[in-house]
Structure formats: structure tokens, C-alpha cells
Amino acid sequence: MSVAGVQSTPEPTQPVRPRQVKTSAVLLIVFGVLGFLLALLLMSMVSDSHGRSVPAVLSVLVFAQMALSAAQAVCGVAIWEGWSWARGLAISLCSVNLVGALVSLFTGAILQAIAGAAVNIGLLRLLNDYEVQAWCVK
């Protein structure tokens, strides 16, 4: 209600989303969707084995990659919204991806390992930033 141009109750304002939250959420969504699409591509390659038997462990690994990538994308959306559980899950997923980067290093995929490690270390640093911790409180 306003009297002579003076407002008696201020309008509620939305909190400003910090830059680190935006960056980490977008990176999680992009890499989660990219990982999911690559897992779908790998699944199509595995299932098109031209009549040859495919080891069951390979199918399990592809489905695990799909699940981890989908969870990473969901964490990105939830961090954007400020859900506290998403930050912890995203930290766990980035740690698993970091271990995968180390395994890639020992299998000979050096460039892939360095890129994966750099992205996940950067995401871990962003997710442990004070502003991201303060934002994720729901």
C-alpha cells in the first residue's frame, strides 16, 4: 500500500545467484549431457557387434556411465536451484570422474586424462567455493 508515493511494505527481492554457482551448474549440465550422449553412442556401437558376443561387463559399464552422466546433469539443475544434496552428490561424481581420468592416464589416453582431470579439479574447486556453499542451503 502506498501513501503519497511512499511504500509501506517493500517488495520481496530474489537473491542474486553468484557467478560461481552459474558456472558450476552450467558445466555440470553440459558435461552431464555430453557424457550421456557419448554413452548412448557407445551403446549403439556395442549393440551393433555384427553377431558377435559382447561381454556383459561392457554393457554394465555403459549403463553406469549413462547413470553417472544423467546424475551429473540433474545435479547441475539442482545446484542452480540451490539444493544442498546436489552439491554433495556433484562432489562425489566429480571425484569418481577424477578416478576415471587417472585410469585413462594409465591406459594410454594421456590427453583425455589430462582434460578430464583438469575439468573435474576445476569443478571440485568451484563446488567447494564459499559462495556455492552459501547458495546451496535448501
Backbone torsions as a table, in degrees:
resi	resn	phi	psi	omega
1	MET	NA	137.1	-178.7
2	SER	-125.7	139.7	178.1
3	VAL	-123.8	120.7	178.9
4	ALA	53.3	41.0	176.6
5	GLY	80.1	2.2	179.1
6	VAL	-103.8	127.9	-178.5
7	GLN	-88.9	131.7	-177.7
8	SER	-81.1	-34.7	177.0
9	THR	-123.5	128.8	-179.1
10	PRO	-71.5	149.4	176.4
11	GLU	-69.4	135.4	177.0
12	PRO	-66.7	140.5	179.8
13	THR	-113.2	148.6	176.3
14	GLN	-80.3	140.4	175.9
15	PRO	-66.3	148.5	180.0
16	VAL	-82.0	127.1	-179.6
17	ARG	-73.7	123.3	-179.0
18	PRO	-64.0	153.1	179.9
19	ARG	-59.5	-39.2	-179.3
20	GLN	-64.6	-34.1	177.8
21	VAL	-68.0	-45.5	178.9
22	LYS	-60.3	-45.7	-177.7
23	THR	-63.6	-48.6	-177.9
24	SER	-66.2	-39.6	179.5
25	ALA	-64.4	-45.6	-179.3
26	VAL	-65.1	-42.9	178.4
27	LEU	-62.4	-42.3	178.8
28	LEU	-63.5	-41.7	179.9
29	ILE	-65.9	-47.9	-177.3
30	VAL	-62.3	-48.9	-178.6
31	PHE	-71.3	-30.1	175.6
32	GLY	-66.4	-45.7	178.6
33	VAL	-66.7	-42.3	178.6
34	LEU	-61.7	-44.4	177.8
35	GLY	-63.0	-38.3	178.8
36	PHE	-65.6	-44.2	179.6
37	LEU	-64.9	-40.1	177.1
38	LEU	-66.3	-35.2	176.5
39	ALA	-67.1	-37.0	175.4
40	LEU	-64.1	-41.1	177.5
41	LEU	-62.7	-43.9	178.8
42	LEU	-64.0	-37.6	179.0
43	MET	-64.5	-40.0	178.6
44	SER	-67.0	-34.7	177.9
45	MET	-69.7	-38.8	-179.9
46	VAL	-69.6	-41.6	-177.5
47	SER	-73.5	-19.6	177.1
48	ASP	-96.8	60.3	-175.3
49	SER	-91.9	12.0	176.4
50	HIS	57.0	46.5	174.7
51	GLY	83.5	-4.3	179.2
52	ARG	-84.8	152.7	178.8
53	SER	-76.0	134.9	178.9
54	VAL	-106.4	131.6	179.1
55	PRO	-59.5	139.5	-178.4
56	ALA	-63.0	-32.2	-179.4
57	VAL	-62.8	-32.2	178.5
58	LEU	-66.9	-42.1	176.8
59	SER	-64.4	-40.6	178.2
60	VAL	-62.5	-41.8	179.0
61	LEU	-64.6	-38.4	178.6
62	VAL	-66.4	-43.8	178.1
63	PHE	-65.4	-36.0	176.4
64	ALA	-64.1	-41.2	177.3
65	GLN	-62.8	-40.2	178.2
66	MET	-62.8	-44.3	-179.0
67	ALA	-66.2	-43.7	179.2
68	LEU	-64.1	-40.4	179.9
69	SER	-68.0	-41.6	177.4
70	ALA	-63.8	-41.7	178.3
71	ALA	-63.7	-36.0	179.2
72	GLN	-66.0	-42.0	178.1
73	ALA	-65.8	-41.0	178.2
74	VAL	-63.9	-39.0	177.3
75	CYS	-61.8	-38.3	178.3
76	GLY	-61.3	-44.3	178.2
77	VAL	-65.1	-42.4	-178.4
78	ALA	-68.8	-35.1	176.1
79	ILE	-67.2	-38.7	175.6
80	TRP	-55.9	-38.2	179.8
81	GLU	-83.0	-17.2	176.0
82	GLY	97.7	20.7	-179.7
83	TRP	-77.4	130.7	-174.7
84	SER	-69.8	-35.1	-178.4
85	TRP	-63.9	-29.6	-176.0
86	ALA	-68.1	-35.8	-179.9
87	ARG	-63.9	-46.2	178.8
88	GLY	-63.5	-41.9	178.7
89	LEU	-67.3	-39.1	178.6
90	ALA	-65.0	-38.4	176.7
91	ILE	-63.4	-41.3	178.0
92	SER	-64.5	-43.3	-179.9
93	LEU	-65.6	-40.0	177.5
94	CYS	-65.7	-34.5	176.5
95	SER	-66.4	-41.1	176.5
96	VAL	-63.4	-42.1	178.1
97	ASN	-65.1	-33.4	177.8
98	LEU	-66.9	-39.9	175.3
99	VAL	-63.8	-39.7	176.3
100	GLY	-62.6	-35.9	177.0
101	ALA	-65.8	-38.5	177.4
102	LEU	-66.2	-38.6	176.7
103	VAL	-64.1	-40.8	177.5
104	SER	-61.2	-35.2	179.1
105	LEU	-61.9	-41.0	-178.2
106	PHE	-79.2	-15.8	177.6
107	THR	-92.1	-2.1	175.2
108	GLY	105.1	-5.7	179.1
109	ALA	-88.3	73.6	-170.9
110	ILE	-66.7	-46.4	-178.7
111	LEU	-63.9	-43.1	177.5
112	GLN	-61.5	-41.0	-179.2
113	ALA	-66.3	-43.6	-179.7
114	ILE	-65.7	-44.1	179.4
115	ALA	-64.1	-44.8	179.4
116	GLY	-63.2	-41.8	178.9
117	ALA	-65.9	-42.6	-179.4
118	ALA	-62.8	-44.5	-179.8
119	VAL	-63.9	-45.4	-175.8
120	ASN	-73.3	-33.2	174.5
121	ILE	-66.3	-41.4	176.6
122	GLY	-61.9	-42.9	177.6
123	LEU	-65.0	-40.3	177.3
124	LEU	-62.1	-39.5	178.3
125	ARG	-64.9	-43.6	178.4
126	LEU	-63.9	-43.1	-177.3
127	LEU	-67.9	-24.1	178.0
128	ASN	-94.8	4.9	177.5
129	ASP	-67.7	147.4	-177.7
130	TYR	-59.0	-41.5	-176.3
131	GLU	-66.7	-34.6	176.6
132	VAL	-70.4	-41.3	177.1
133	GLN	-60.9	-42.0	-179.6
134	ALA	-69.3	-31.2	-179.0
135	TRP	-74.0	-38.8	-175.4
136	CYS	-86.6	79.8	-177.6
137	VAL	-125.7	0.4	-178.7
138	LYS	-73.1	NA	NA
